[in-house]
């Protein structure tokens, strides 16, 4: 049974104490820093023959949930640790999750991730703690009809609330990141029917607004994008797009994504027989699905991370759900990831 730091989150069939443990060589991790390649045979990893992402057509929604318990591999300098990475960077099919410990900080890191046309490098929020269990939950819907919000006399950007009240327009994209229960959001609320951008009396909540918790400043792209970015391309073939026939797509998964995926690091660029940016620590229940969950709704967060009571079961029919098995990681998801190669993996029992 899972116990200790996060035992309250699991019950029933999910109360399985086995974790996937990554232990690259040398175990002390000081002789070989993250940037110094180690032999691939010395890196602790598992690799799928196929892409873990759903590849049936184009997908503009994705949700990921994972527990990790990282261990420090260096005492100085920046540290980059890939939890997973699609092996080849092919257009926007590329995807990864990594944690980064900045130089000058001890035992804390921030999250950097990418799913196709969406990427986030959230440097200010160093919420990942080394030598402890951490939960990362991410959901995005990178598609939606364009609408107007705000008032011409509204505030450009409020650094406290991260809200733009001034008149503007936005697609209906929605992005959420929840780390250890602390939530960050990016979305817009449309102006309600009957209201205009120049109504007497100025802005009200009925005029709508734009919120971006990932903003890095208060003007221009630093306010509207900041540490978040999206690659929007034209695709006029989807008749279900609310903007059809003038579609704007920000795909998070493309049907041409067929590359294998590696957990625990990635290949060195100079020599394919080396590994770099490797991860040392443990992982518990990597869950992925091509479906959006509105994480402004606390009941949706509770499906994955609940600080008050056990999570009885994760949402059904995930694309990928990696658990520790007798012969290495098992995938209980619907995507056929092909054969799984493992190296220097072990199974942790009863995380605490």
Secondary structure, DSSP 8 states (H G I E B T S, - for coil): ---GGGGGGB-GGG----EEEE--SSTT-SSS-TTS-EEGGGS-EEEESS-SS--SS-B-EEEEEEEEEE----SSS-EEEEEEEESS--GGG-EEEEEEE-TT-SSEEEEEEEETTEEEE-TT---EETTS-EEEEEEEE-----EEE-BTTS-S-BTTTTEE-BSEEE---EEEEEETTEEEEEEEE---TT--TT-TT---GGG-EEEETT-SSSSHHHHHTTTEEE--EE-TT-TTSTTTTS-EE--SB-TT----EEES-EE-SS-TTEEES---EEEEEEEEES----TTSHHHHTTT--SSS-B----SS-SEEEEEETTEEEE-SSS----EEEESEEEE-S--
